[in-house]
Amino acid sequence: MSWESSAEYYRIINEQVRNRLGGLRSARCLMWSFDFGEIEALQHAGRWDEATAEMIAAAARLERGGADFVVICTNTMHRMADQVQAAIGLPLLHIADPTAERVKAAGLRKVGLLGTAFTMEQAFYKGRLAERHGLEVLVPEDGDRAVMHRVIYDELVQGRVEPASRQACREVIARLVERGAEAVILGCTEIMLLVRPEDSAVPLYDTTAIHAEAAVALALSGP
């Protein structure tokens, strides 16, 4: 939802299209970019109904613009994915689904989940991973969840990548591994700006890249 991760989506999508189609090819796409400050204020005030209305209005604009399907380029705002899907006539590619498919394809079943406090604590995301895909989901303990939430909102969405925070994330990941996580899902589209595969003893699943790649695969699958 921040432009920091939106830029990564745009880059990955266009790189994938060029890699698949070659030459000077790039993606035909529509992007609705929010003022993240407004969205963050609604999130932390618990004004989810208003945030949902904003998401539905944006999706409707994309539909009127001629989009074939919609992606919500953030994990947290999949909290209202079902309401957005119900309000439009286009398919919505849910970020958790291609991520879970990658995890299952690797033969893994027990995953750690990093993200905002909303994503880690509420059922909309980890519930989908468990109920639809059969994954066992571990979230960090209270203090570690607070660390992740602070790093995301106070640093990453503001373009700050701090070495001390990278070390803190390494330690959070290590504690999830100690509890039995076979892999860790980077369930916030900004975490990939900070954490790298070498920061973990188990595979990391970057939802930004996975979602963007799945969007390209879907876009190119038609006639």
HELIX and SHEET records of a PDB file:
HELIX    1   1 TRP A    3  LEU A   21  1                                  19    
HELIX    2   2 PHE A   36  HIS A   44  1                                   9    
HELIX    3   3 TRP A   48  ARG A   64  1                                  17    
HELIX    4   4 THR A   76  MET A   80  5                                   5    
HELIX    5   5 ALA A   81  ALA A   87  1                                   7    
HELIX    6   6 ALA A   96  ALA A  105  1                                  10    
HELIX    7   7 ALA A  117  GLU A  121  1                                   5    
HELIX    8   8 ALA A  123  GLU A  131  1                                   9    
HELIX    9   9 ASP A  142  ASP A  154  1                                  13    
HELIX   10  10 LEU A  156  GLN A  158  5                                   3    
HELIX   11  11 PRO A  163  GLU A  178  1                                  16    
HELIX   12  12 ILE A  191  LEU A  193  5                                   3    
HELIX   13  13 PRO A  197  ASP A  199  5                                   3    
HELIX   14  14 THR A  207  ALA A  219  1                                  13    
SHEET    1   A 4 GLU A 136  LEU A 138  0                                        
SHEET    2   A 4 LYS A 110  LEU A 114  1                                        
SHEET    3   A 4 ALA A 183  LEU A 186  1                                        
SHEET    4   A 4 LEU A 204  ASP A 206  1                                        
END                                                                             
